[in-house]
Structures are given as structure tokens and as C-alpha cells.
Amino acid sequence: FYLGKNGSQFFRIPTIATTDGLFKPEAITNERFANLTNVVWSPNRTLAVLQTSDGATKLFDFKRYDFLNQEERNLGSNLRSVTWHPSEKTIIAFESTPAGERSLIRVDILTSKTERLIDLRAYQLTNPTLIWSPNGRTVLLIENGIYLYDVTTRSLTKLARSDGTLAASWSPSSEQLAVEFANNLAIIKLSDQTLTELAFRMPLAKTSWLADGS
């Protein structure tokens, strides 16, 4: 999937070639967008959270590429980082208000009902990256280190030896993290917070976990 036409229209490139051997882009929306700064796709790519340069955050429903029935809902202007639950039923977002509030909130996709989960002002977080674990139990917050938010207990803990983290990714089993530091990559085993440094430098964006997490 990609954003084309000067940022005004979404397209997809199919994985099956046409009879002439080409992979031709297909429009999945009309030209209706402007000033998008961030797109956060749902796991199945049927929904997306769209953020614009004026601070607005919207939920877009592609309605299986039915242009006439696609929907766009406004989620407000105070949301920053957003992450999807694997089921696509909820999102968790970092909310930052002009009054100084810093919180994690949960949004129900079906009803748009919001629930405030935890006040983060004591943690000095201003705009953390959020990543929901594959098993749906934990949300990763990355800013000045790595924090783990337990969805069940609503508790937040910081991982030891995580200062200087640039990026991180979950293993498929949700039991480990691949972590990018300034000089190297490392693997953190969450059960005992063991950190194993890898002897090479590589941006995390150029790596991938195998499906079995090995």
C-alpha cells in the first residue's frame, strides 16, 4: 500500500501479476486527502489512523475499497503516537493536551468510546513511540528508554539497560525485543531482562524476525 497523487490518494500493488506480467497499482480511495503526516495501518490493512499537519487524528475505514461507503471519523486533536491491538478492535494512543496532561488512552473502534488508562506525567514522556505486542498483553513505549505497559494490571515499568534506545520490535511470541542503540543492536529477553548485544551495526528497520522468533 502507498500514498500517491501528491499525498491525496491511496493505492495498493497486488501480489499477483496481470496477464501481461505487470503488477499494476490499483486505487483504493478517491483523491480526498491532504496534509497527511502519519499513517498507522491496522494489522489487516482495512483501517488506518491518519494524522495531519494541523494536529487532527482521524480513523479511516476503507470498506473493502468501496469508494462510496468509506468512512472517516475524527478522533480529536490531542493524540500523538498510536498503536493497534492485534484484533483491530481497539487502539491505544498517547494523549498530550495544551493543559499539560500526558496519558495513555484506549479507543474502542466500534463505538469510538475512549478510556483513560494511566497518567504519564511523572515519567517525563512527551511523545513516545507505541507498539502493541503480538499477544495483545503489553504496549511498548520508547522514549528515553523502553517502558512496558501491562494492559491487564495497568502498570508501567522501565526496562533496565534500555537508555539510549532508538527503536525496538517485538518477537512474534512477545517474549523478546530487538533493540537498536546508537552503536549496535541487542536482544532483550523479557522474562529476566537479559540483554545480549549483537556484534554488528544495522538499523532496526532493515531487520526482521523469523516467524518462529528464533
Secondary structure as the mmCIF struct_conf table of DSSP 4:
data_model
#
loop_
_struct_conf.conf_type_id
_struct_conf.id
_struct_conf.beg_label_comp_id
_struct_conf.beg_label_asym_id
_struct_conf.beg_label_seq_id
_struct_conf.end_label_comp_id
_struct_conf.end_label_asym_id
_struct_conf.end_label_seq_id
STRN STRN1 TYR A 2 GLY A 4
TURN_TY1_P TURN_TY1_P1 LYS A 5 SER A 8
STRN STRN2 GLN A 9 ARG A 12
BEND BEND1 THR A 15 ILE A 16
TURN_TY1_P TURN_TY1_P2 THR A 19 ASP A 20
BEND BEND2 GLY A 21 GLY A 21
STRN STRN3 GLU A 26 ALA A 27
BEND BEND3 THR A 29 THR A 29
BEND BEND4 GLU A 31 GLU A 31
BEND BEND5 ASN A 35 ASN A 35
STRN STRN4 LEU A 36 TRP A 41
TURN_TY1_P TURN_TY1_P3 PRO A 43 ASN A 44
BEND BEND6 ARG A 45 THR A 46
STRN STRN5 LEU A 47 THR A 52
TURN_TY1_P TURN_TY1_P4 SER A 53 ASP A 54
BEND BEND7 GLY A 55 GLY A 55
STRN STRN6 THR A 57 ASP A 61
HELX_RH_3T_P HELX_RH_3T_P1 LYS A 63 TYR A 65
HELX_RH_3T_P HELX_RH_3T_P2 PHE A 67 ASN A 69
STRN STRN7 GLU A 71 GLY A 76
BEND BEND8 SER A 77 SER A 77
STRN STRN8 LEU A 79 TRP A 84
TURN_TY1_P TURN_TY1_P5 PRO A 86 SER A 87
BEND BEND9 GLU A 88 LYS A 89
STRN STRN9 THR A 90 SER A 96
TURN_TY1_P TURN_TY1_P6 PRO A 98 ALA A 99
STRN STRN10 ARG A 102 ASP A 108
TURN_TY1_P TURN_TY1_P7 ILE A 109 THR A 111
STRN STRN11 THR A 114 ASP A 119
HELX_RH_3T_P HELX_RH_3T_P3 ARG A 121 TYR A 123
TURN_TY1_P TURN_TY1_P8 GLN A 124 GLN A 124
BEND BEND10 THR A 126 ASN A 127
STRN STRN12 THR A 129 TRP A 132
TURN_TY1_P TURN_TY1_P9 PRO A 134 ASN A 135
BEND BEND11 GLY A 136 ARG A 137
STRN STRN13 THR A 138 ILE A 142
BEND BEND12 GLU A 143 GLY A 145
STRN STRN14 ILE A 146 ASP A 150
TURN_TY1_P TURN_TY1_P10 VAL A 151 ARG A 154
STRN STRN15 SER A 155 LYS A 158
HELX_LH_PP_P HELX_LH_PP_P1 LEU A 159 LEU A 159
TURN_TY1_P TURN_TY1_P11 ALA A 160 ARG A 161
TURN_TY1_P TURN_TY1_P12 ASP A 163 GLY A 164
STRN STRN16 ALA A 167 TRP A 170
TURN_TY1_P TURN_TY1_P13 PRO A 172 SER A 173
BEND BEND13 SER A 174 GLU A 175
STRN STRN17 GLN A 176 GLU A 180
BEND BEND14 ALA A 182 ASN A 183
STRN STRN18 LEU A 185 LYS A 189
TURN_TY1_P TURN_TY1_P14 LEU A 190 GLN A 193
STRN STRN19 THR A 194 GLU A 197
BEND BEND15 ALA A 199 PHE A 200
HELX_RH_3T_P HELX_RH_3T_P4 LEU A 204 LYS A 206
TURN_TY1_P TURN_TY1_P15 ALA A 211 ASP A 212
#
